[in-house]
């Protein structure tokens, strides 16, 4: 949290400081933020898991007169989009035509998918631990139903099939969920963002050995 405050100050000249709450209760979080809000120009929520993060953010947006955002959703999505715009220039491909697979359908994965759609991406597949998300899958929790859906119609479709010919692989899941053979079936000059912290879905050196041209992680080094 202290590091995020330093980024706010260094990059945008915004004074910020962390407030850590000793509660996991949605109502207590909302009420606490509302009570301290008069001393702030904006609220940056952090480290609140899905699906609680969605309702907390929406409630605070409606009830406060200042900006409220959840960094794990929108902050991550903005950085990923910026990275893909740059990566597309490196691999000389049209950014909006990149076939993109997102591994992880939690807060970050959902937000990334929705922002890419809004930006104009045409081909996005989102997967969770059970396979590809598609319209009509019966085991989807409500917030996953608003994620972009694949045209695939089988719960048996797994990462390998959805990654065949993909230009971009974005990991927002956990360590070890992406292997070399996943990347080997991707398109030439593939882009891999393995963003799980502190251990990425695949090591950068392994991704490069498997054929990835551009590789990024969520770590400083």
JOMOKA-V353639 format. One line per field, one symbol per residue. ss: DSSP state (a for helix, b for strand, c for the rest). psi: psi as a letter, one per 20 degrees, with the letter a starting at -180 (. if undefined). burial: + if it has 9 or more other C-alpha atoms within 8 Angstrom, else -. A space follows every 10 residues. Layout:
ss->???
psi->???
burial->???
//
This chain:
ss->caaaaaaaaa aacccccccc cccccaaaaa aaaaaaaaac cbbbbccccc caaaaaaaaa aaacccbbbb aaaaaaaaaa aaaaaaaaaa acccaaaccb bbbcccaaaa aaaaaaaaac cccbbbbbcc bbcccccccc caaaaacccc ccccccccaa aaaccccbbb bcccccccca aaaacccccb bbbbcccccc cccaaaaaac cbbbbbbccc c
psi->hhghhhgggg hikppqqqop pmqjpgghgg ggghhihijq iqpoqqlprq ihhghggggh hhiqjrqpqo hhfhgggggg gghhgghhhg jlqohijpop poopkbgggg ggghhhghhj phnpppqaii bppqpipijp qghhijqqqr iqkpiipagg ghiojqhpoo plerqjiprh hghhjrrqlq poonjqqipr hqqghhgghi ipgppqrjrh .
burial->----+++++- ---------- -------+++ ---+--+--- --+-+----- ++++-++-++ +--+--++++ ++++++++-+ +--++-+++- +---+-++++ ++++++++++ +++++++--- ++-+++++-- ++++------ ---+--++++ ----+-++++ -+++-+++++ +++++--+++ -++-+++-++ ++++++---+ ++-+-+++-+ ++++++++-- -
//
